[in-house]
Amino acid sequence: MSDETTAPRPGDPTAGAAAGTQAAAELATEKMLRDVDSSSRFRTNLGWWAWVIGGVSIVFTLYHLYAALERPFNTWMHSSLHLAGATALIFFLYPASKRLLDAPATGNRVADFLIGRGSRIAWYDVLLGLAGLLCNLYIFFDYSRLVSNSVQILGYSTLDFVVAILGVLLILEATRRCVGLPIVIIAGVALAYGLFGNHSPVFRHSGMSVEDLATNMFLSNGTGIFGTPVQVSANFIFLFLFFAVMLVHTNIGQFFNDVAFRLTGRYTGGPAKAAVVASGLQGMVSGSSVANTVASGSFTIPLMKKAGFRPHFAAATEATASTGGQIMPPIMGAAAFIMAQNVPDLEYNGLIVIAIIPALLYFLGAFLSIHFEAKMSGILGMAKSALPDGRELLKRIDLLLPLAVIVLTLLTGMSPIRAALFGIGTAFVLSFLRKMTRLGPRALVNVLVAGARTALPVIAACATAGIVAGTVTVTGLGGQLGKGLVDLAGGNFFIVLFMVMIACLVLGMGLPTTANYVVTATVAAPILYNNFDVPLIAAHMFVFYFGILADITPPVCLAAYAGAGIAGANPMKAGVTAVRIAIAGFLIPYVFIIQPALLLQGTWQDMLSALVTLCLGMVGVAAGMAGYFFGVTNVVERVLLVAGGIALVYPALWISLIGLVVLIAVAILQKLRKAETSDQIAHRNGQATPAA
């Protein structure tokens, strides 16, 4: 009844105004995404082409669901179909230039078709899409010969060489369109090194011919483009991305927001703390920190600004939280599936358990930074009346069931493929329980189309990252890089760690999560486990964390740029602030390298002691960076807090004790100063009373 009385009536002019405001907000969000995120720059004004692309997308999605159930083809054939459909759709959906995106028609049908304006897809995009389709289908239909002994004895044919070269070039161009230039530049440098490494002044190798390099990259099963990243994308990642699409259509994102605000909104700095929780929850099923920043930030950033947070801090908070969502199990930005393949004797089910503690520590660090900033600025929580109603949230608690099904089935030992299918099925069934989430025929078609489109940038990124990984493998670059870096650092372990961190931050700039991990795991991780006694999982988690943190690290900091655009803040200032908020994220990887017990690679006593000192250390560092502990700090106290916090973070008992003593000393100093100030005020008031 309350809904009927409060909702605007059809004839009510406020209904049109509200709808107009919502539409304007959605357009602004879409424009922001297109400005900062290459994966969002797809054609929407397709005209009759929408039927063609929609049909291909539906077939593409249904094929993956069928393949997950029946497994009709071997891995390489399945991967070739996966890449064939994706490449064609990318050229149909993503224009060659941002300027052509939704460009108005000229009125001349022939000119529009030639250029690609209005609802016309340019002729060259049609040809490129068909070429991408045929190059990958060539592998599917000629699979038997490509794996036969005849190729090993007689070599590849001229047609094989042409298809391989064309296939590599098409993948690079498709990736440029839907992912961006950074990963393409890295892959281009890798290919150039493969071709001309015999002329390189450093890290020299014997060099490769164009034919050998192209066939290694495109016609080899298990390496290059069809290496582990694309295989994992075809088998696991697509299903989990489709699961995320299903969750969006069941309105679980808004439910996450409501739960977060109900849990944390009334505490000090409540809106910002709620934004961290909400973005972390949504990031669990999202593959992009930038997209998550814009999607969540369009709601959370205005609330944070209204509460009193400065624009750049609100932008930085959202960027930090959305970036942290990429390290949150069970999906971890889709990189978890590839990591599970890279670490022998570690199942995906075990990996998501190992990743929980570091992820929670990251968000605890963000919470602490926000808490001290709010104390410094005097920002209180939200009024209880402004928070979502708890009883209404309980009525929607079933929206968590699909995610719970995924986690529980994985923990019971079920394969990720089956877990994803169960999660998708659960979300589908739940959608029929409410009118607002019920999937009618049109909505179901939209879900299938969105499932294919959402996966395209990830598929392209995995294929191009495979080029980088394949080149590093066939040229032996990984071993040479490791030796060179260790020699440069004089064998000092901590200097090597720092240099690997910098390398991961640089390599990760501008890359989506999955490609980010593939590149850093191929180039940087072997430096740690081949040259030092670092557990394999710790090395991979180290490079994964710092690759992800590139999204908030200046000068690129794409997530901070996205948040700053919504907040109307300076992007660089937002990026620097995001690093300060996420400072725990920069400390945690060092701790689990030195003390692998945090990754469950040791005794529970070691893990407990490392957790206690790390949490206390994060308190000190966050307080020192914010300039507030038990009160406003001076310069000396800030330095002592940061130094003491870092000492506590280091997992050695006597160093941690020194850090704890420093923090206690600062706390005592602040308490004494506060008491002294109170006595001075009381004394002054006492003197003033007789005069009054």
N, C-alpha and C positions, 0 to 999 in steps of 0.2 A: 504494500500500500504506500509506503514511504517513497518508493521509486516512482510511483505514478504521480504523486503530488509534487515531487521535486524536479522531475524531468521536464524540459521544455516541450510544450505542445507543438504539433506540426505548424500551426498558424502563428505561433509565438515568434516575434522578431528576434528574440534572444537566441532561439534555436539556430537561426541562420548565422548570427554573429559567432556563436560558440563553434559551429561547424567551420566557419571561415577561419577562426583563430587556430583550430586544430589543423586544418589543411595547410595554413601558412607555416605552422610549426613543423609539420612533416616535410614540406618543401624545403624549409631552411635546413633541416637535418640532412635531407638527401643531398642538397647542394654542398653542405659541409663535408659529407662523406666523399663526394666526387672530387672535391678540391684536394683532399689529403690522402685518399685511399684509391689506388689504381684499380683494385678489384671491384669497386663500386661504379666504375665508369663504363657501364654496359648500356646498350641501346634499349630504350623503353618505347619509343615511337616506331613500331615495326610494321604497321599496316597489315597487309595480307601475309607478310613474312612471319607474323606471330603464329599463324597456323602451322607453318613448316617447322619453325624452331620449337614451338610447343610440342609438336608431335615427336620430333627427334628427342627432346628432353624427357618426355614421358617414357619413350622406349628405353632411353639410357638408364633412367631410374629403375624401371621395372626389371630390366636385365640384371642389374646389380642385386636386386632383391631375390630374383630367381637364382642367380649364381650363388648367392649366399646359402640358399636352401639346398640346391642340387649339385653344385660344383661340377658343371658339365665339361669344363675344359681344364687343361693344365695351367700352371701359373703364367707361363710366357704368353700363351694364346689369350688367356683372360686379360692379362695386362695390355696386350695389343688392342683388344676391343675397347678396353677402358680408355686408352689414350686416343684411339681413333675417334670415338664419339666426342671426347673432350676437346680435341684439337679442332674438329669441325665446328662445334658450338662456339668456341672462343672466337674464331674468325667471323662467324655470323653475328655474334653479339657485341664484340668489342671492336670499335673502329680503329683505324690506323693512327688517328690523331685525336687528342682531346677536343680540338676545335670542331671536329665533325660530329661530336656527340650531340644528338638531338638538334643538329643544325637545321634551320627552316628550309623547306623546299623552295627551289627557284621557280617552279611552275613548269619547267621543261623536263618531261619524264626521262628523256634520253640523257640529258645532262645530269639529272639527279642520280640516275643509275650509274653513270660513269664516275661521278665524284663520291656518291654515297651520302646524299643529303635527304632530309625529310624522312619518310618511312622506307626509303630505298637503301638496300644494302649494295654497296659498290660491287661492280663485276669482278674486280680483283679479289675482294673478300670471298665471293662465292667460289672462285677458282682456288684460292688458298685453302678454304675450308674443305673442298673436295679433294685437293691434293693431300692435305693432312689425313683425311679419312682413308684415302687409297694407300698411302705409304705405310700406315699401320696395319691395314687389312692385308697388305702384301705379306707381312710377317705371319698373320693368322692363316692365310690360305697356302703359303709356301713353307709352313713350319717344318714339315717332314724333311724337306731337302735341306733347310738351313741347319738342322741338327744332325744331318747324316754325315757319314764318313767321306762322302764325295766332296763336300766343301772343305774338309780337313786336308784332302789329298790334292784336289784340283784348284782349290781356292774359290773366291767369289767371282761371279760374273760381272760384266760391265753394268748390267741392269741393277745388280745388287749395289754396286758402288753409287750409282745415280740415286737410287732410292735412299741409301744411307745418308748421303750428303744432303739431299733434299729434306729428309726427315729431321736431321739435326737443325738445319736452318729454320724449318717451320716451327719446331719446338721453341727455339730462341725467340722468334718473332711473336709467337702466341704468348709466351711468358712476358715479353716486353709490354704487350698490350694489357694484360690482365693482372700482372704482378708489379711491374715497374722495371726501371733500368738497373738498379743496383745488382740484383742477382744475375742479370744478363751480362753485365760488365765483368763480374767475377767469373762466370762461365766462359766468356770470351777470352779473358786473360788465361784461364786454365787451358783452353784449346790452343791458344797461341804458344803457350809453354810446351804443350805436347808436340806441336809442329816444329818449333824452333828452339827447343831446349838445348840442342847441341851448340847453339851460338850464345847461350846465356852466360853472363859473367859469373853468376853464382848458381848453385844447385843445378849444375849441368847434367844432362843425360844424353843418350845417343840420338834423340830426335825420332820423329815418326813421319811417315808419308801421309798425305791427305786421305788416301784410300784406307790405310790401316787404322788411322784415328777414327774416321767416320764409321767404319764397320765395327770397331770396338765400342763406339758410343751407341750405335743404333741396331746392330745386328747380332749382338752378343747377349745371351740369356744370363741374367744375374749380374751384369755390370753395365755401366753407362746409364743411358736413359731407362733401360729396363732392369735396373738394379734394385736393391732393397727398397728405396723410397717409393718408387712407382708400384712395386709389388704390394707393399704395405698399404699404399693408397687404394689400390684396387680391391684388396681383400678386407681391410678394416676401416680405413679412414672415411671412405665414402659412406659406409653404413652409419658411423657415428655422427657425421655431418648431417645426414638425413634425419637421424634421431633429434639433433638440435633443431632442425626445421620443424619437426613435429611438435617439439616443446614450445616453440614460438607460437604455433597455431593453437596450442592449448592454453595460451596466455600465462605460462609459468613465469615468464620474465617479470611481469607486473606483480605476480605473487611473491617472487623473491624480493622485490622492492618493498612491498608491504610488510613482509616478515622482518626484513632488516630494520625498517624504521620503527616497527613495534618493539623490537628487542633493544635497540640502542639509541633511538631518537631522543629519549628524555634525559640522557646523561650529558655531561659537559661536552660541548662540541658535537652534539647529537647528530645533526644532519650530515656532517662529514664522516662520522663513524658509521652511520647507516649506509652512506655511499660506498664505503670500503666493503662492508658486508655484502651489499646488493651486487656490486660489480664483481666481487670475488665469486659469488654464487653463479652469476650469469657467465662469467669467464670460464667456469668449469666446462661449459658446453659450447664455448665460442672458440673459433680458430684465429681470431684477430684481435689484438689489443687496441688497435686504432678503431675498428668498427665498434667494439664494445665501449670504448670511450665516448664515441658520438652517440650511440644508442642509449646508454645509461646517463651520460652527461647532459643530454638535452633535458633530463628531468632533475638530476641531482645537483648540477652546478648552479642553476638559479636558486635552488633552496639553500645551498651553502652560502651564496652571496647574500641572500636575504637574512640569514642568521647572523651575518657580520664578518664572515671570512672574506679576506681580500681576493679579488678576481684571480690573480695568478696562483694563490694558494688553493682556491677551489678547483681550478683547472689541473693543478699538479696532483691534488688528492685523487681526482677521478682517473687521471692517467696512471698513477701509481697502482691504484686498485685494479684497474682493467688489465694492466700489464701483469700483475700478480695472478690474475685469473688464468694466465697461460701456464702457470706452474702448478695449478691446482688439479689434483686427481679428481675423477678418473681419466679425463681426456688429455689434459695438459697441452692444449692447443694442437692436438692430434700428433704431437711428437712422441708421446709415450709408446705408441705402437712400434715406431722405428727404433726407439731406444731399447725396447725389449728384444728386438732382433739383433741389436749390436752388442748386447751383453750376454754371452753364453751362460747357460745354466740359470738364467733368470727369466721366469715367466712374466707375462704382462700382469697377471693377478698379483704376483709378489711385488712388482715394481710400484703399483699404485699404493701399496701399503708403505713401502719405503719412502715414497715421496710425500706422505702426509705431514710428517713432523717438520721438514724444511718449509713447506708451504704455509703451515700454520704459524711458524716463526716469522715468516715474511709479513704476514698480515698483523701479527702482534706488534712488530716493529712499526708498521704504518699507524696502528692504533696509538701507540705511545707518542709518536711524533705529533699526531693530530691532537692528542690529549694535552700535551704541554703547550702547543700553539694556542689551543682554545683557552687554557688557563692564562697564558700570557696576554691574550686579547680580551679576556673577560667574557667569552661566548658561552652561554648556558645552553641547556637542552631545550627541546621543543615542549610546548604545553601538551598535557595528556589528551586534551580535546582535539588536538591537531594530528594525533597518531591514528593509524588504522585500528579499527575495533578488533579486539582479540577474538571475540566469539565469531565474527564474520570470517576471520582467518582460519579458524578451526573448521568451518564449513567447507573451506577449499583445501584442506590439508591433503586431500587425495591427489592434488596436482604434483605432490612430491613423489608419488608412487612410481612413475616411470624411471626417475633417477635412482630411487631406492632399488628397483628391480635390477637395473644395470649393475649397481655396486654389489648387491647381494649375490647375484648369479656369478659375477666374476670371482668373488671371494670364496664361493663354494667350489671353484675349480672349473667352471664352464668356460668354453672358448670365447674370446671376445666377439667372434661372429655371431654365435648363438645368443650371447648376452645382448648385443645390439638389436638383434631381431626381436627378442623378448621385450626390450625397452620400447621399440617402435610399435609393436603390437599393443602393449599396455597403454601407450599414449593414444593410439588410434581408438581403442575401446573407450577410454576415459572421455574422449572428445564428445561422445554421444550422450554423456550424462547431463550436459548443460546446453541450453539453446545457443548461448553465446560462443561456445567452442565446437558445436556440432559440425562435422564435415559433410556438407552436401556434395553433390556431384561436381559443381563448379569449384568449391573449396578443395576437394580432393585432387582435382586436376592441377590447381594452383600449387598444392603441396608437392606434387610429383615434379612439376616444372621447376619450382624453387629448389628442390633437392638437387637437381642436376646443375642449376646455375650456381648455387652456393659452393659446389665442389670444384668448379672449374679453376679458380686461382690456385687452390691447393694442389690439384693434379699437375698443373703447369709448373708450379714451384718445385714439386717433387721430381719431375722429369728433368728440369734444368739443374737442380741440385745433384741429380745422378750424374750429370756430365762432369761436374766439379769432382765428385767422389771418384768417378771412373778414371779421370785424368790423373788425379793424385795417386791412384793405385797402380796404373800401368806405367807411370813414369818413375815411381819410387820416390816421389817428392816428400811424402810424409816422413820417411826416415831421415832424409837430408834436412828437412826443416827442424826436426827435433834435435838433431846433433848440432846444427848451427845455433839454435837458440840456447841450448845448454852451454855451448862454448862461449857465446856472447855474455851469458850471465856468470861465467866463471864457475859453473857447477853449483851455484848457490840456489837452493831449492826455493826460497821465498822470492828471490828475484825472478826466477823462472815462472812461479805462480803469478806474480804481478804482470809479467810480460804476456803470459797466456791470457790473463784477464783483459789486458788492453787489446790484444789481437781479437778476442771474441767480441768485444764492444765494437771494434771497427768492422769486423766481418758481418756482424749482426745488424748493422745500421740499414734500415730500409727493407729488410727481408721479412717475409711472413714467418710465423713460428716454425712451421715444418721445415722449410728450406733453411732457415736459420740454424736449426739444430743439426741438420745433415751436413752443412758446410763446416760448422765449428767442431762437430764430432769427427769429421774426416781430417781436418787440418790441425786442430789444436789438441784434442783429447789424447792422441797417441804420444804427444810430447811428454805427458804426465805419466802414463802407465808403462811406456817403453823405457823411460830413462830413470824413473824413480819408483819406489815401492808404494805406489798409490793404487788402491783397489779400483777395478775397472768401473764399477758403478759410480764411485766417487768422482773419477775423472770425467765421466760423461755428464753427471749432474752439475759439476763445476762449470763446464763449458756451456751447458744448456742454460743455466741461470744467467751467466753474463751475456750470452747471446740475446736472451730475452730482455735483459735490462738495457740493451741498446735502444729500445723503444722510448726510454725516458732520459737517455743520456745525451746532452748536447754534443755536437751541434745539430745532429739530425733529429732525434727525439720526436718521432712522428706522433706518438700518442699524446705527448705534451702539446704539440702543435694543434692537434685536433681539439683537445680540451681548451686551449687558449682561444681558439676560434669561437667556441661557444661562450666562453666567459668574457670575451673582449679584453684579453690580457696580452702582455708581451710574451711571445712564445719562448724566447730564451730564458726569461725570468721564470716562466712556468717550468721549463726543463730543469733549471738549476734547483728550484724548489722541490721538484719531484725527486731528484737525486737525494736531497736532504730528507724527505719523508721516507724514502725507500732505503735509507742508509743501512738498515738491517739486512736488506737483500744483498748488499755489497760485502757484508761481513760473514753471513751464514756459509757461503761456499768455502771460505777459508777454514771455517771451523770443521765442516764435515770432511775436508781433506786431511786436516791434522788429527781430528777425532772422528773416524768413520762410524763410531757407535751411534751417531745421530742418524745414520742411514741403516741402522740395525745391523751393522757389521762389527759387533763386539758384545760385551756383557751389558746387562741392564744397569749395573752399577755405574759403568762408564758413561752410559747414555744419560742417566739421571743427573750425575754430577755436571756433565757438559751442558745439559738443559738449564740447570739452576744458574750456573755462572753466566751462560749466554743470555738468559733472560735479564739477569741483573745488569749485565754489561750493556744490553740494549736500552735499558732504562737510563743509564748514565749517558750514553752517546746521544739518545733522543733528547734528553733534558739539556745537555750542553749545546746541541745544535739549535734547539728552540730558544734557549736563553731563559729557561724557567725550570726550577726544580721544586723546592717548597716555597719559593718566591722568585722574584726576578733576580737573575744572576749578573754579576759583574764579569769583566773579561777574564780575570784570573780564575774565577769559579767555573766559567764555561770551559776553559782549557783543561782544568783539573777533571771536570766531569767527563769530557771526551777521552782524555788520557786514561782515567780510571776505568771507564767503560770498555775501552779497547783491551786494557790489561785483564779485565774480567772475562772478556770474550775468548782470550787465548787459553786453551784447555791445559794449563799447567797450574798445579795447586798453589805454589808459592807466588806465582805472578798474579793469579786470580785474587789471592788474599791481599796483595798490595793494592790492587784495584778496588777491592771492597773497602779497605781502610780509607782510601782517598774519597770514595763516595760518602762514607760515613762522616768523614771530616768536613766535607762540603755541607752536608745536611746539618751538622752541629753548628757550623759557622752561620748558616742561614737562619737556624732557629734562634741563635743568640742575637743575631742582628735584628730579627723580627721582634724578639722580646725587648731588646734595647729600644727599638723604635716605639714600641707600645708604651714603655715606661716613660720615654721622653714626652709622648703625647699626653699621657696621664698627668705628668708633672706640670706640663705647660697649662693644661686645663685647670689643675689645682691652683696654680698661681693666678690664673685669670679670674677665678671665682670671686675672691674678696674684692677685687677692683670693680667687678660687676655690681 
